[in-house]
Amino acid sequence: MAGEQGASSIADFEKSLDELEKLVRDLEQGELSLEQSLTAFERGVKLTRECQQALKTAEQRVEQLVQSNDGALETRPFTPDESA
């Protein structure tokens, strides 16, 4: 069940990101009314916050699932410079 929840949150993140990209395109075209632009901007802010939270959650999961050389799970911060 935990795997299903992770897959669901990934799908939600990707859906939110797709919607955010569409909103940006719509705003950049400049064809929306002021009211439509404000509504799109508000939605974009909400989606950005949701995506940031999803990324933070994913980073925390990575920190918790790093394995040491002896196969035991250990918690350590994720650093992008580490090789897999």
Secondary structure, DSSP 8 states (H G I E B T S, - for coil): -HHHHHHHHHHHHHHHHHHHHHHHHHHHHT-S-HHHHHHHHHHHHHHHHHHHHHHHHHHHHHHHT-B-TTS-B------TT---
